[in-house]
Every structure is written in structure tokens, then in C-alpha cells.
């Protein structure tokens, strides 16, 4: 009689542990599936992007550059904030370019470095969202 009770208690505990384990596995699988971020469509990218018209400024090497950008944000609120901060964005671009020499902006690596620098500095400026990517849409270095 005592053995039957003991076997029954162990069986119930084993079933309970298996049930809790199954629930935990299902919950983890469902959460990790939701965490996988899908790439936004081109329409979503365009909706969250701001065009910065051509900026002309002197470089540290006494050359000058005409450059324009498209800045991709992470959503509508960030886009609205970035549009309001247009003057600050242009100011930041001019400051960054005034520290660069023409050689630093030539080639793929130089342009990518500028994009990354601007992204980091703009993210420091943002309060309602973040900058996902900065694209150079036009560049003339003379």
C-alpha cells in the first residue's frame, strides 16, 4: 500500500515536471521567433527616411564639397524629430566635414567612415528614436 502511494506521488511529480518543462520550451521558442527582426520593405524604409538637401562647405584641406544625404530612422516619430532638427543636422554635417581633408573623403572607405560618424553623432542628438543608416546620395569633391 505504501509503495503504491509512493509510486503514485512520483508519477504525479514526474508528469508535473514534464508539463512545466514543455511549457517553458514552447514559451522560449515563441519568444525567440518574435525576436527575429525582419528586414523592412523599401516602402517602409522610404516612409522612415529624411532627405538632407545638398550642403556645400569647405574642408580642412581648403577644398570644398557638395554633398547630400538620405537618413533612415527607425520609425515615424524619429523621422518627425529628425525633420524638426534639420538645422542641427546640417550644422553637424558642416562641423564634421570642416575637420576632414579631401583625401579622407575619397574612396569607398572614406565615405563609409563619414556615414558611420554622422550616424553616431545623430543618434546622440536624437531623443524619440534612432538613426538606422546614413546614405550619401550625392557628392562632389573639388
Secondary structure by P-SEA (a helix, b strand, c coil): caaaaaaaaaaaaaaaaaaaaaaaaaaaaaaaaaaccccccaaaaaaabbbbcbbbbbccccbbbbbbbbbbcccaaaaaaaaaaaaaaaaaaaaaaaaccccccccaaaaaaaaaaaaaaaaaaccccccccccccccccc
